[in-house]
Amino acid sequence: MRLSTGAVGTSADSAAAEAFNVGLKRETLQGARGWSSAGEARLAVFKWITR
């Protein structure tokens, strides 16, 4: 992961958060047909974070 080089308040300021969200969406959420409950969705995200 690269450090953000943007100034506070710029789009580059949240580079780490954006990279996290892109990875989460690509590896966990993309292609999922849905979950039967919110708890099941949370578990899928938790498993991705703690992999």
Secondary structure, DSSP 8 states (H G I E B T S, - for coil): -----S-TTSGGGGHHHHHHHHHHIIIIITT----SSHHHHHHHHHHHHT-
